[in-house]
Amino acid sequence: MEIITGKVTAVPFVAKGGRKIKGAESLFLEINNQRYFIKIQAGEVSRMELEKWLDQSITVKVLRATGAWDSDDPNVQSRIGDYVAILEVLT
């Protein structure tokens, strides 16, 4: 667990065929020019709470990890990479 400051951003979801899915945005935390997917279901802070901080700097308590973003089920296709689970908003 660590305390970090970054900017919450929303990025449109793009399907495998390259098509943007309207209304389906993924939230990311940008830290020092690195973008981390925010895995809502792994954290303690709701999407609604995080959306209040869109495009703003925020200090949070997080866990950083690497793995499936969209699902923890190995039988379901998911995006994979580095992500953060936000445990608490400190700002």
N, C-alpha and C positions, 0 to 999 in steps of 0.2 A: 504494500500500500504506500502511496506517496501523495503529496500535496503539490499540485501544479496549477499554473495559470495559462489559459489558452482562450481561443475564440471559438464559440459555437457557430457552426455554419450548416446550412442545408444544401444538399446536392441532389438534383433530380435522379431518380432511379432509371437506369437504362437497361432494358431487356437484352438478352443475348443477341437478338437480331439488330441491335443498335437503336431500337425505338424507345424514346422517353415515355415513361408511364406517368401520365398527368395525375397529380395529387399524391404521388408516392415518392416522397423525398427521404433521403437518409440523412441523419445528423452526424456531423463529424466535429472533433475537437482539434483545432489547429494549434500546434505547439512548435515554436521555432521553425516555421516553414515546413513542418511535417504534419500530415493530416491523418488522424486516427478515427476510425469508425467508432461511434458510440453504440455499444451493444446494450440497449435499454433493458432487455430481460435479464441481464446479468448484474445489473446495478440496483441501487436503492432509490433512484430519482426518476420520476415519470417523464415521459416525452413532453407532456403539457408543461411541466415545470421548466424543462430545458428550452422549450420554444420561446419562453419569456426572455431568454438570454441570446436569441439569434443575433448574429453579427456584433456581439459584444464580448469584451474580455470578462472572464469568469475564473475564480479560483475554486478548485474542487479537490476533493479527496477521491483518488482513483486507484484501480488495479489495472495494470497494463498486461495484455496477454496476446497470444497469437492463436488463431484457430478459425472455426466457422463463425460467420457473422450472423447469419439469418436463422440458423437452427442448430440445436445440439444433437439432433438425430442424425446418425451417420448414414441413414438410408435416404435422406432428403438432400437434394442438391443445394449448395449454399456458396456464397462468396466467402473467400478465405483470406486471412491476412492479419495484420496487427490491429488491435482494437483496445478501447478502454471501457471499463465498467465504472460508472460514476456512483460513488457511495454516498457522497454528501456535497452540497453546494455550500461553500464557505464565504462567498462574496456577499 
